Amino acid sequence: YLAPTYLGDTLTAEVEVLALKPDKPVCQLRATITNQDGTQVLEGECWTYTLRPG
């Protein structure tokens, strides 16, 4: 966490896809969250499972 958040804050999340594994249903994401003043309150990266059609 980079800055505190409070009840009533408006948070905006931006998520970027960093990597895809064509042979596996996973992708790497970077998330950045800012508050209503434009202050960055959180940043992180993760690997997540992705759904494949039918």
C-alpha positions in Angstrom: 0.0 0.0 0.0 1.3 3.4 -1.0 -1.2 5.7 0.7 -4.2 5.3 3.1 -7.8 5.1 1.8 -10.9 6.2 3.7 -14.6 5.7 3.6 -16.1 7.9 0.9 -12.9 7.8 -1.3 -13.5 7.2 -5.0 -10.9 4.7 -6.2 -10.0 4.0 -9.8 -8.2 0.9 -10.9 -6.1 0.5 -14.1 -5.1 -3.0 -15.1 -2.4 -3.8 -17.7 -1.8 -7.2 -19.2 2.0 -7.8 -19.0 2.2 -11.4 -20.3 0.1 -14.2 -21.8 0.9 -17.9 -21.8 -0.6 -19.3 -25.0 -0.1 -22.9 -23.8 -1.7 -22.3 -20.4 -4.8 -20.4 -19.2 -2.8 -17.8 -17.2 -1.8 -14.2 -17.7 0.3 -11.7 -15.7 -1.3 -8.4 -14.7 -0.2 -5.1 -13.2 -2.8 -3.1 -11.3 -2.5 0.6 -10.3 -5.2 2.2 -8.1 -5.5 5.9 -7.5 -7.9 8.0 -5.4 -10.1 10.9 -6.4 -7.1 13.3 -6.0 -4.9 11.3 -8.4 -2.8 9.9 -5.5 -1.6 6.4 -6.2 -2.7 4.2 -3.3 -1.8 0.7 -4.5 0.4 -0.9 -7.1 1.0 -4.6 -7.7 1.5 -7.5 -10.1 0.0 -10.9 -10.1 -0.6 -14.1 -12.2 -4.2 -15.1 -12.7 -6.1 -17.8 -14.4 -8.1 -16.8 -17.5 -11.2 -18.4 -18.9 -11.2 -19.8 -22.3 -14.3 -20.0 -24.5 -16.3 -23.1 -24.6 
